[in-house]
Amino acid sequence: MTNVNKVVVRIAAERIMKGGLNPKTELVYVIDDITNPDYRLAVENYILNATEGI
């Protein structure tokens, strides 16, 4: 895995978890919007760690 910016990961994950908008598309941000595999994995891991009961 390459270096990912933890702040970017947190912001993306929080937007996805809260149903926020993707700034590029103005649609609800979903995990499929993340095309970089390293960032996608980091966001998935962040969401799993931040979700209770998993």
Phi, psi and omega in degrees: 000134177282172178293127175246148179280115184297329179292317178297318179300313181298315181297314180298315181296317179297319178297318180295315183293329183261004179073028180286173183269146171282122183297338180281321188253344185063019174253168179301132183287126178233160184301329180293345177289341182271113185264339179283120185298326180291317178291321179299314178298317180297319179292318177301315179296319178300314181297318178297318180290331183270350182267125179285147175086007178249000000 
